[in-house]
Amino acid sequence: MFGADVPEDDIKGAIERIEQKFSAEEFSFQLNKAAGGYQFLTKPAYQASIGILLKQQSKKRLSTAAMETLSIIAYKQPISKTEVENIRGVNCDYAVQKLMDKGLIEIKGKSESVGRPMLYGTTTKFMEYFGINDLTEMPVPKDFTQEVISTIGESTDSKETTINNNTETDGQA
């Protein structure tokens, strides 16, 4: 691209100078890390003004079902649609298709389990959309410990048993 190899230190230095220049001066945008690269974003103080000037529509929000599905895929990837449905307790075909249409998830491969179901994971666009550079930057859900997050799929079966036991008890009383 440049006609010669550019030393990595030179590139890092140039990026640092760009970041300093745009953060120190009164520019309406800044350079942010996103999805393993960099992108210019409007500074929060200027977002409303820029939005009016450009008559920019805000990003469409994801439905609750799509957001739940996306969260499960993001935290448990690679994961099959059946596993997502077991966690959510409802069919997720539509949500998965919409998330794929928006480019937030993609097929990462096939499981070795019976039927070889497709495995889904997040995309670079997902990281750009949520402003994270790496999946390790995703927040830990407030109400769950890491142990609960890693076993959430297993706990779905025990919840169903508890509900069934409560129903039987209520019916006998």
N, C-alpha and C positions, 0 to 999 in steps of 0.2 A: 504494500500500500504506500509506504513512504519511499520506496526505492532502495532502502537499506535497512538493516536491522537497527532498531532504536533500543538502547539499553533500558532495562526495566526501571532503573533508578531515575532516568531522565523522564520517563512517563509519569512515575509517581510524583516527582518534583513538579511537573507541569500541572498535574491534577491538584496538588496541594496549593499551588499559586492561584489556580482558577477558583478553588473553594474560598481562599482568603480574600481574593479580589471581590467576589460577589457577595460575601458575607459582610465585609467591612464597608463597602460603599452602598449607596442608596439604590440598588437595583431591585426590581420587583421579583426577581427569581434567584434561586440558589441551586447549587449542585448537590445532589443527594445520591448516596449509594442505594442501589435497588437491583435486586435479582442478579447479583454478581457483577454488575456494571455500574454505570452512572447515568443520571438523567437530571435535566433541569426542571425544577418545579417552582411554581409561584410561591413566594413567601406568604405565610399565613396572614400577615398584616395587609397584603394586597389582594387576596383572593376575591373579596367581594367586589372591589373596583374593577379588576380584570374581568371577572365574570359578567359584569354589566357591560363593559366595553365590547366584549366579544359576543355578548348575548349567548354565552355558553350555557348549555343545559347541564345540570348536575348529573353525575353518573346515576343510572337507574339503580334503585335499591334491589337487593335480592330478597325474594320471599323468605318467610320464616323456614319453610320446608327446604328451600335451596341452601339457606345459610346453615341449617342444622346438618344437612348432607355434606356440604363443603367442609364444615368443621370436623366432622367425623373422618372424612377422607384426608384432610390435612394432618390430623394428629395420628392417624393409624395407617397411613399409606405404606406400601401398596396394600389395597384392600378391595375385596370383591363387592359387587352390588348386594349380594345375599348377606354378607356380613354387615353392611351398612343397614340393610332392612331389618336384620335381627336386633341391632342396637336401637334403631328408631321405632321399630314395631309396626311400621307401615311400608307400603310399596314406595320405591324411590325412583322408578323408571323416568318419570317426567323431570324430576329435579336433576338427575344425572345427565339427561339429555340437554337440558337448558344450560347446565354448568359447562358441558362440552361445547355447546354452541357459542358460549361466551368466551371460550378458550381458557377457563379457569382450572379445568381438570383435563386429563388425557389418559388414554390407555397406556399402562406402563409394562404390560406383559400378560402372561397367563399363569394361573395357579397350577401347581402340580396335583391338586386335589381332584377328586372325581368330577368329571365333566369339564375340567380345565377352564373354569370361569375367568373372565377378563379381570385384571387388576387395575385399579384406578389410583392416580396420584395427582398432585398439583403441578401447575406449569409455572414457567417464568412469568407469564402474565399475572398469575395469582400473586406472586411476590411483588410485582410492580403495583398491582391494584391495591394491595394492603400496605405498601410502603416498607416492605422488609427486604433485607439483603440476603438472608439465609433462613432456612426453616428453624434453625436453633433460636432465632429471634422471636418466634411466636410466643405469645403470652401463655402462661400456665393458667388454666381455668381457675377462677377464684375459689370455688367451693370444692375442689377436688385435689387430693394429694396425688403425687405421681403414681403411687401404688394403685389408686382407684382408676386413674386414667388408663393404665396398662391392663387392667382387668375388667374394664367396663363391658366388654363384649361377653365375658363369662358371667357377669352379674345379671344380665338380662334374663337368663333362665331361672335364677333364684327369685327374681322379682315376680315372674309369672307364677311360680309355686306359691309365694306368699299371697298373691292376689287370690289364687284359687282357694287356698286355705281360709282366707278371710271371708270369702263368699260362702263357703260351706258353713262356717261358724255362724255367720249372719243368718243363713237360711234355717239353721236349727234353733236359734234363739226365739 
